[in-house]
Amino acid sequence: MSGRVRGKRNIGRVKLYALSTCIWCRKTKALLDRSGVEYEYVYVDELDAEGREKAKEEVLRLAGKVSFPTVVVDGTVIVGFRKSELAEALGL
């Protein structure tokens, strides 16, 4: 499953790669929601087999490893729930 969250703030392209069952992914999504930024998200585990492989290849290309959550904020890649790094990248 994937989607777009409309926010009041557009700071460039923000994309979250996550697993629907991951607590750290949920915390990251909640932080993005509270920040008011517009972002896209992909629940990799809810994609079909082909979509899962493509998403994992994209995360590997971006982050150098397949790990969730992975957030891309206008070209800056943040792996894991790194609250202070996310806040800085989001301009909070």
MMTF fields as JSON, N, C-alpha, C and O atoms, coordinates in Angstrom:
{
  "mmtfVersion": "1.0.0",
  "mmtfProducer": "UNKNOWN",
  "numBonds": 367,
  "numAtoms": 368,
  "numGroups": 92,
  "numChains": 1,
  "numModels": 1,
  "chainsPerModel": [1],
  "groupsPerChain": [92],
  "chainIdList": ["A"],
  "bondAtomList": [4, 2, 8, 6, 12, 10, 16, 14, 20, 18, 24, 22, 28, 26, 32, 30, 36, 34, 40, 38, 44, 42, 48, 46, 52, 50, 56, 54, 60, 58, 64, 62, 68, 66, 72, 70, 76, 74, 80, 78, 84, 82, 88, 86, 92, 90, 96, 94, 100, 98, 104, 102, 108, 106, 112, 110, 116, 114, 120, 118, 124, 122, 128, 126, 132, 130, 136, 134, 140, 138, 144, 142, 148, 146, 152, 150, 156, 154, 160, 158, 164, 162, 168, 166, 172, 170, 176, 174, 180, 178, 184, 182, 188, 186, 192, 190, 196, 194, 200, 198, 204, 202, 208, 206, 212, 210, 216, 214, 220, 218, 224, 222, 228, 226, 232, 230, 236, 234, 240, 238, 244, 242, 248, 246, 252, 250, 256, 254, 260, 258, 264, 262, 268, 266, 272, 270, 276, 274, 280, 278, 284, 282, 288, 286, 292, 290, 296, 294, 300, 298, 304, 302, 308, 306, 312, 310, 316, 314, 320, 318, 324, 322, 328, 326, 332, 330, 336, 334, 340, 338, 344, 342, 348, 346, 352, 350, 356, 354, 360, 358, 364, 362],
  "bondOrderList": [1, 1, 1, 1, 1, 1, 1, 1, 1, 1, 1, 1, 1, 1, 1, 1, 1, 1, 1, 1, 1, 1, 1, 1, 1, 1, 1, 1, 1, 1, 1, 1, 1, 1, 1, 1, 1, 1, 1, 1, 1, 1, 1, 1, 1, 1, 1, 1, 1, 1, 1, 1, 1, 1, 1, 1, 1, 1, 1, 1, 1, 1, 1, 1, 1, 1, 1, 1, 1, 1, 1, 1, 1, 1, 1, 1, 1, 1, 1, 1, 1, 1, 1, 1, 1, 1, 1, 1, 1, 1, 1],
  "groupList": [{"groupName": "MET", "atomNameList": ["N", "CA", "C", "O"], "elementList": ["N", "C", "C", "O"], "formalChargeList": [0, 0, 0, 0], "bondAtomList": [1, 0, 2, 1, 3, 2], "bondOrderList": [1, 1, 2], "singleLetterCode": "M", "chemCompType": "L-PEPTIDE LINKING"}, {"groupName": "SER", "atomNameList": ["N", "CA", "C", "O"], "elementList": ["N", "C", "C", "O"], "formalChargeList": [0, 0, 0, 0], "bondAtomList": [1, 0, 2, 1, 3, 2], "bondOrderList": [1, 1, 2], "singleLetterCode": "S", "chemCompType": "L-PEPTIDE LINKING"}, {"groupName": "GLY", "atomNameList": ["N", "CA", "C", "O"], "elementList": ["N", "C", "C", "O"], "formalChargeList": [0, 0, 0, 0], "bondAtomList": [1, 0, 2, 1, 3, 2], "bondOrderList": [1, 1, 2], "singleLetterCode": "G", "chemCompType": "PEPTIDE LINKING"}, {"groupName": "ARG", "atomNameList": ["N", "CA", "C", "O"], "elementList": ["N", "C", "C", "O"], "formalChargeList": [0, 0, 0, 0], "bondAtomList": [1, 0, 2, 1, 3, 2], "bondOrderList": [1, 1, 2], "singleLetterCode": "R", "chemCompType": "L-PEPTIDE LINKING"}, {"groupName": "VAL", "atomNameList": ["N", "CA", "C", "O"], "elementList": ["N", "C", "C", "O"], "formalChargeList": [0, 0, 0, 0], "bondAtomList": [1, 0, 2, 1, 3, 2], "bondOrderList": [1, 1, 2], "singleLetterCode": "V", "chemCompType": "L-PEPTIDE LINKING"}, {"groupName": "LYS", "atomNameList": ["N", "CA", "C", "O"], "elementList": ["N", "C", "C", "O"], "formalChargeList": [0, 0, 0, 0], "bondAtomList": [1, 0, 2, 1, 3, 2], "bondOrderList": [1, 1, 2], "singleLetterCode": "K", "chemCompType": "L-PEPTIDE LINKING"}, {"groupName": "ASN", "atomNameList": ["N", "CA", "C", "O"], "elementList": ["N", "C", "C", "O"], "formalChargeList": [0, 0, 0, 0], "bondAtomList": [1, 0, 2, 1, 3, 2], "bondOrderList": [1, 1, 2], "singleLetterCode": "N", "chemCompType": "L-PEPTIDE LINKING"}, {"groupName": "ILE", "atomNameList": ["N", "CA", "C", "O"], "elementList": ["N", "C", "C", "O"], "formalChargeList": [0, 0, 0, 0], "bondAtomList": [1, 0, 2, 1, 3, 2], "bondOrderList": [1, 1, 2], "singleLetterCode": "I", "chemCompType": "L-PEPTIDE LINKING"}, {"groupName": "LEU", "atomNameList": ["N", "CA", "C", "O"], "elementList": ["N", "C", "C", "O"], "formalChargeList": [0, 0, 0, 0], "bondAtomList": [1, 0, 2, 1, 3, 2], "bondOrderList": [1, 1, 2], "singleLetterCode": "L", "chemCompType": "L-PEPTIDE LINKING"}, {"groupName": "TYR", "atomNameList": ["N", "CA", "C", "O"], "elementList": ["N", "C", "C", "O"], "formalChargeList": [0, 0, 0, 0], "bondAtomList": [1, 0, 2, 1, 3, 2], "bondOrderList": [1, 1, 2], "singleLetterCode": "Y", "chemCompType": "L-PEPTIDE LINKING"}, {"groupName": "ALA", "atomNameList": ["N", "CA", "C", "O"], "elementList": ["N", "C", "C", "O"], "formalChargeList": [0, 0, 0, 0], "bondAtomList": [1, 0, 2, 1, 3, 2], "bondOrderList": [1, 1, 2], "singleLetterCode": "A", "chemCompType": "L-PEPTIDE LINKING"}, {"groupName": "THR", "atomNameList": ["N", "CA", "C", "O"], "elementList": ["N", "C", "C", "O"], "formalChargeList": [0, 0, 0, 0], "bondAtomList": [1, 0, 2, 1, 3, 2], "bondOrderList": [1, 1, 2], "singleLetterCode": "T", "chemCompType": "L-PEPTIDE LINKING"}, {"groupName": "CYS", "atomNameList": ["N", "CA", "C", "O"], "elementList": ["N", "C", "C", "O"], "formalChargeList": [0, 0, 0, 0], "bondAtomList": [1, 0, 2, 1, 3, 2], "bondOrderList": [1, 1, 2], "singleLetterCode": "C", "chemCompType": "L-PEPTIDE LINKING"}, {"groupName": "TRP", "atomNameList": ["N", "CA", "C", "O"], "elementList": ["N", "C", "C", "O"], "formalChargeList": [0, 0, 0, 0], "bondAtomList": [1, 0, 2, 1, 3, 2], "bondOrderList": [1, 1, 2], "singleLetterCode": "W", "chemCompType": "L-PEPTIDE LINKING"}, {"groupName": "ASP", "atomNameList": ["N", "CA", "C", "O"], "elementList": ["N", "C", "C", "O"], "formalChargeList": [0, 0, 0, 0], "bondAtomList": [1, 0, 2, 1, 3, 2], "bondOrderList": [1, 1, 2], "singleLetterCode": "D", "chemCompType": "L-PEPTIDE LINKING"}, {"groupName": "GLU", "atomNameList": ["N", "CA", "C", "O"], "elementList": ["N", "C", "C", "O"], "formalChargeList": [0, 0, 0, 0], "bondAtomList": [1, 0, 2, 1, 3, 2], "bondOrderList": [1, 1, 2], "singleLetterCode": "E", "chemCompType": "L-PEPTIDE LINKING"}, {"groupName": "PHE", "atomNameList": ["N", "CA", "C", "O"], "elementList": ["N", "C", "C", "O"], "formalChargeList": [0, 0, 0, 0], "bondAtomList": [1, 0, 2, 1, 3, 2], "bondOrderList": [1, 1, 2], "singleLetterCode": "F", "chemCompType": "L-PEPTIDE LINKING"}, {"groupName": "PRO", "atomNameList": ["N", "CA", "C", "O"], "elementList": ["N", "C", "C", "O"], "formalChargeList": [0, 0, 0, 0], "bondAtomList": [1, 0, 2, 1, 3, 2], "bondOrderList": [1, 1, 2], "singleLetterCode": "P", "chemCompType": "L-PEPTIDE LINKING"}],
  "groupTypeList": [0, 1, 2, 3, 4, 3, 2, 5, 3, 6, 7, 2, 3, 4, 5, 8, 9, 10, 8, 1, 11, 12, 7, 13, 12, 3, 5, 11, 5, 10, 8, 8, 14, 3, 1, 2, 4, 15, 9, 15, 9, 4, 9, 4, 14, 15, 8, 14, 10, 15, 2, 3, 15, 5, 10, 5, 15, 15, 4, 8, 3, 8, 10, 2, 5, 4, 1, 16, 17, 11, 4, 4, 4, 14, 2, 11, 4, 7, 4, 2, 16, 3, 5, 1, 15, 8, 10, 15, 10, 8, 2, 8],
  "groupIdList": [1, 2, 3, 4, 5, 6, 7, 8, 9, 10, 11, 12, 13, 14, 15, 16, 17, 18, 19, 20, 21, 22, 23, 24, 25, 26, 27, 28, 29, 30, 31, 32, 33, 34, 35, 36, 37, 38, 39, 40, 41, 42, 43, 44, 45, 46, 47, 48, 49, 50, 51, 52, 53, 54, 55, 56, 57, 58, 59, 60, 61, 62, 63, 64, 65, 66, 67, 68, 69, 70, 71, 72, 73, 74, 75, 76, 77, 78, 79, 80, 81, 82, 83, 84, 85, 86, 87, 88, 89, 90, 91, 92],
  "secStructList": [7, 3, 3, 3, 3, 7, 7, 1, 5, 7, 7, 1, 7, 3, 3, 3, 3, 3, 7, 6, 6, 7, 2, 2, 2, 2, 2, 2, 2, 2, 2, 2, 2, 2, 2, 6, 5, 7, 3, 3, 3, 3, 3, 4, 4, 4, 1, 7, 2, 2, 2, 2, 2, 2, 2, 2, 2, 2, 2, 2, 2, 2, 2, 1, 1, 7, 7, 1, 1, 3, 3, 3, 3, 6, 6, 3, 3, 3, 3, 1, 7, 7, 2, 2, 2, 2, 2, 2, 2, 2, 6, 7],
  "xCoordList": [0.834, 0.0, 0.885, 1.939, 0.447, 1.18, 0.166, -1.008, 0.647, -0.255, 0.483, 1.712, -0.305, 0.223, -0.545, -1.771, 0.187, -0.422, -0.245, 0.873, -1.358, -1.32, -1.021, -1.691, -0.037, 0.324, 0.231, 0.037, 0.369, 0.339, 1.68, 1.782, 2.727, 4.082, 4.625, 4.588, 5.126, 5.792, 7.262, 7.625, 8.105, 9.543, 10.37, 11.582, 9.731, 10.396, 9.85, 8.857, 10.486, 9.99, 10.367, 11.538, 9.367, 9.557, 8.875, 7.696, 9.628, 9.067, 9.506, 10.68, 8.545, 8.777, 8.589, 7.547, 9.606, 9.507, 9.384, 10.249, 8.314, 8.034, 7.39, 7.008, 7.287, 6.541, 5.33, 5.45, 4.178, 2.951, 2.966, 2.219, 3.792, 3.835, 4.969, 5.126, 5.741, 6.948, 6.623, 6.136, 6.891, 6.612, 7.434, 6.927, 8.695, 9.543, 9.053, 9.175, 8.501, 7.911, 6.675, 6.473, 5.851, 4.665, 5.051, 4.409, 6.11, 6.576, 7.083, 6.852, 7.766, 8.268, 7.112, 7.124, 6.111, 4.941, 4.204, 3.745, 4.086, 3.421, 4.183, 3.567, 5.515, 6.322, 6.098, 5.96, 6.062, 5.787, 4.406, 4.233, 3.417, 2.057, 2.032, 1.43, 2.68, 2.701, 3.442, 3.133, 4.412, 5.213, 4.431, 4.799, 3.355, 2.549, 3.096, 2.58, 4.148, 4.711, 3.905, 3.249, 3.967, 3.386, 4.39, 5.579, 3.912, 4.838, 4.131, 2.909, 4.938, 4.468, 4.939, 5.951, 4.206, 4.654, 4.358, 3.441, 5.159, 4.988, 5.121, 6.149, 4.073, 4.171, 4.645, 3.855, 5.936, 6.576, 5.974, 5.81, 5.645, 5.106, 3.694, 3.223, 3.013, 1.661, 1.618, 0.539, 2.772, 2.844, 2.822, 3.098, 2.493, 2.601, 4.079, 4.945, 4.364, 5.751, 6.653, 7.768, 6.194, 7.005, 7.229, 8.341, 6.19, 6.304, 7.237, 8.009, 7.164, 8.06, 9.509, 10.349, 9.802, 11.186, 11.674, 12.803, 10.834, 11.221, 11.465, 12.432, 10.595, 10.755, 12.025, 12.754, 12.297, 13.51, 14.762, 15.755, 14.727, 15.859, 16.067, 17.205, 14.977, 15.07, 15.66, 16.515, 15.214, 15.754, 17.241, 18.037, 17.62, 19.022, 19.854, 20.954, 19.348, 20.058, 20.222, 21.284, 19.177, 19.207, 20.042, 20.824, 19.863, 20.431, 21.645, 22.34, 21.904, 23.027, 22.695, 23.536, 21.482, 20.993, 19.473, 18.875, 18.861, 17.403, 17.012, 17.148, 16.528, 16.167, 14.987, 14.872, 14.117, 12.92, 12.794, 13.112, 12.338, 11.931, 13.123, 14.193, 12.922, 13.862, 13.08, 12.042, 13.587, 12.928, 13.881, 15.07, 13.351, 14.128, 13.494, 12.336, 14.268, 13.792, 14.606, 15.736, 14.009, 14.645, 16.093, 16.993, 16.303, 17.62, 18.42, 19.382, 18.058, 18.732, 18.08, 16.866, 18.88, 18.362, 18.599, 19.718, 17.534, 17.606, 17.06, 15.909, 17.901, 17.521, 17.264, 18.093, 16.113, 15.75, 14.997, 14.895, 14.467, 13.762, 14.795, 15.194, 15.216, 16.215, 15.514, 15.552, 14.88, 14.001, 14.694, 14.141, 15.897, 16.574, 17.006, 16.909, 17.477, 17.863, 16.651, 16.723, 15.535, 14.302, 13.831, 13.466, 13.84, 13.394, 14.247, 13.723, 15.554, 16.434, 16.155, 16.055, 16.031, 15.768, 14.415, 14.249, 13.451, 12.11, 11.998, 10.963, 13.065, 13.055, 12.182, 11.56, 12.139, 11.303, 12.098, 11.559],
  "yCoordList": [-1.171, 0.0, 1.243, 1.276, 2.232, 3.495, 4.626, 4.431, 5.796, 6.938, 8.243, 8.293, 9.299, 10.649, 11.337, 11.246, 12.018, 12.792, 14.263, 14.763, 14.931, 16.367, 17.117, 16.921, 17.957, 18.747, 20.219, 20.63, 20.998, 22.46, 22.995, 24.112, 22.164, 22.592, 21.696, 20.469, 22.323, 21.578, 21.969, 23.097, 21.021, 21.329, 20.606, 20.455, 20.164, 19.351, 17.94, 17.691, 17.039, 15.663, 14.928, 14.87, 14.373, 13.583, 12.248, 12.195, 11.158, 9.824, 8.895, 8.852, 8.155, 7.197, 5.788, 5.462, 4.957, 3.523, 2.846, 3.016, 2.08, 1.537, 0.152, -0.306, -0.491, -1.731, -1.426, -0.709, -1.954, -1.649, -2.166, -1.665, -3.149, -3.773, -3.254, -3.72, -2.32, -1.843, -0.639, 0.38, -0.755, 0.346, 1.583, 2.698, 1.418, 2.571, 3.257, 4.472, 2.467, 3.043, 3.869, 4.953, 3.361, 4.092, 5.397, 6.431, 5.332, 6.547, 7.578, 8.778, 7.105, 8.001, 8.634, 9.839, 7.839, 8.359, 9.373, 10.4, 9.099, 10.027, 11.351, 12.416, 11.295, 12.514, 13.312, 14.534, 12.633, 13.317, 13.956, 15.092, 13.221, 13.771, 15.03, 16.034, 14.983, 16.132, 17.324, 18.472, 17.056, 18.136, 18.979, 20.12, 18.417, 19.149, 19.156, 19.873, 18.36, 18.341, 17.419, 16.485, 17.696, 16.82, 15.712, 15.978, 14.46, 13.357, 12.17, 12.033, 11.325, 10.057, 8.948, 9.094, 7.845, 6.699, 5.405, 5.329, 4.4, 3.065, 2.065, 2.017, 1.259, 0.125, -1.055, -1.709, -1.311, -2.3, -3.691, -4.429, -4.055, -5.385, -5.585, -6.72, -4.515, -4.631, -4.599, -4.665, -4.497, -4.52, -5.954, -6.886, -6.129, -7.468, -7.825, -6.977, -9.063, -9.552, -8.685, -8.352, -8.324, -7.505, -6.11, -5.585, -5.517, -4.197, -4.197, -3.258, -5.273, -5.4, -5.416, -4.724, -6.214, -6.304, -4.963, -4.557, -4.277, -2.971, -1.969, -1.209, -1.968, -1.04, -1.36, -0.449, -2.64, -3.017, -2.644, -2.212, -2.805, -2.39, -0.881, -0.415, -0.114, 1.342, 1.745, 2.629, 1.11, 1.409, 1.052, 1.811, -0.079, -0.492, 0.529, 0.878, 1.005, 2.002, 3.308, 3.93, 3.712, 4.981, 4.919, 5.825, 3.828, 3.769, 2.86, 2.894, 2.053, 1.127, -0.151, -1.044, -0.248, -1.452, -1.396, -0.339, -2.55, -2.612, -2.584, -3.579, -1.441, -1.244, -0.283, 0.633, -0.506, 0.316, 0.854, 0.154, 2.076, 3.006, 3.64, 3.801, 3.989, 4.802, 6.005, 5.856, 7.188, 8.424, 9.19, 9.313, 9.704, 10.557, 11.94, 12.118, 12.918, 14.299, 15.131, 15.529, 15.383, 16.206, 15.782, 16.619, 14.469, 13.926, 13.444, 12.697, 13.844, 13.386, 12.095, 12.048, 11.049, 9.74, 9.525, 9.672, 9.175, 8.903, 7.497, 7.202, 6.64, 5.251, 5.072, 5.44, 4.508, 4.287, 5.481, 6.522, 5.316, 6.414, 7.301, 7.058, 8.31, 9.271, 10.612, 11.464, 10.778, 11.924, 13.256, 14.114, 13.444, 14.735, 14.96, 16.078, 13.916, 14.051, 14.371, 15.21, 13.7, 13.967, 15.395, 16.101, 15.815, 17.173, 18.207, 19.18, 17.994, 18.932, 18.945, 20.008, 17.754, 17.668, 18.283, 18.822, 18.198, 18.74, 20.217, 20.841, 20.774, 22.183, 22.482, 23.541, 21.539, 21.734, 22.367, 22.602],
  "zCoordList": [0.0, 0.0, 0.0, 0.636, -0.706, -0.717, -0.753, -1.068, -0.426, -0.425, -0.292, -0.235, -0.245, -0.124, 0.993, 1.071, 1.847, 2.919, 2.569, 2.446, 2.415, 2.114, 3.393, 4.407, 3.348, 4.515, 4.223, 3.079, 5.25, 5.106, 4.646, 4.138, 4.836, 4.484, 3.376, 3.476, 2.33, 1.273, 1.312, 0.979, 1.723, 1.859, 0.809, 0.964, -0.243, -1.252, -1.162, -0.478, -1.839, -1.871, -0.587, -0.212, 0.074, 1.288, 1.057, 0.706, 1.256, 1.041, 2.162, 2.53, 2.695, 3.766, 3.229, 2.66, 3.414, 3.126, 4.487, 5.346, 4.686, 6.009, 5.904, 4.827, 7.063, 7.213, 8.085, 9.078, 7.732, 8.459, 9.89, 10.73, 10.184, 11.505, 12.39, 13.518, 11.909, 12.604, 13.491, 13.002, 14.788, 15.721, 15.387, 15.502, 14.975, 14.641, 13.372, 13.223, 12.462, 11.244, 11.603, 11.057, 12.52, 12.954, 13.664, 13.475, 14.482, 15.164, 14.146, 14.3, 13.121, 12.078, 11.328, 11.077, 10.965, 10.256, 11.132, 10.631, 12.424, 13.338, 13.418, 13.457, 13.442, 13.45, 12.174, 12.223, 11.038, 9.774, 9.805, 9.364, 10.33, 10.418, 11.284, 10.901, 12.448, 13.358, 12.761, 13.079, 11.902, 11.327, 10.325, 10.044, 9.79, 8.826, 7.418, 6.562, 7.153, 5.801, 4.899, 5.36, 3.631, 2.626, 2.346, 2.17, 2.304, 2.043, 1.417, 1.478, 0.819, 0.268, 1.2, 1.884, 1.226, 2.007, 1.256, 0.439, 1.56, 0.979, 2.113, 2.788, 2.323, 3.233, 2.391, 1.711, 2.45, 1.576, 1.765, 0.793, 3.003, 3.274, 2.729, 2.659, 2.345, 1.813, 0.285, -0.305, -0.352, -1.816, -2.315, -1.56, -3.591, -4.173, -4.303, -4.088, -4.65, -4.672, -5.548, -5.145, -6.718, -7.63, -7.046, -7.099, -6.496, -5.888, -4.692, -4.498, -3.874, -2.712, -3.149, -2.573, -4.178, -4.666, -5.201, -4.923, -5.963, -6.499, -5.374, -5.417, -4.372, -3.246, -2.465, -2.072, -2.237, -1.504, -2.291, -1.705, -3.606, -4.444, -4.351, -4.31, -4.317, -4.212, -2.86, -2.802, -1.776, -0.451, -0.403, 0.149, -0.966, -1.009, -1.776, -1.347, -2.889, -3.696, -2.913, -2.949, -2.215, -1.488, -0.211, 0.079, 0.549, 1.902, 2.03, 3.045, 1.015, 1.101, 1.84, 1.947, 2.349, 3.022, 3.018, 2.819, 3.24, 3.298, 4.767, 5.479, 5.206, 6.603, 6.66, 5.845, 7.633, 7.755, 9.176, 10.138, 9.307, 8.263, 7.563, 8.149, 6.321, 5.569, 5.055, 4.409, 5.347, 4.927, 4.029, 4.326, 2.932, 2.036, 2.081, 1.701, 2.551, 2.648, 1.67, 1.952, 0.522, -0.51, -0.767, -0.838, -0.906, -1.216, -0.02, -0.198, 1.196, 2.406, 2.878, 3.076, 3.06, 3.452, 4.945, 5.436, 5.654, 7.083, 7.317, 6.994, 7.882, 8.128, 9.618, 10.45, 9.943, 11.334, 11.886, 11.238, 13.097, 13.757, 14.429, 15.568, 13.726, 14.19, 14.352, 13.465, 15.494, 15.725, 15.471, 14.783, 16.014, 15.852, 14.402, 13.896, 13.735, 12.323, 11.463, 10.565, 11.739, 10.988, 11.226, 10.285, 12.485, 12.808, 12.075, 11.533, 12.061, 11.364, 9.863, 9.251, 9.278, 7.835, 7.469, 6.375, 8.39, 8.141, 8.506, 8.275, 9.076, 9.451, 10.658, 10.739, 11.599, 12.805, 13.929, 15.011]
}
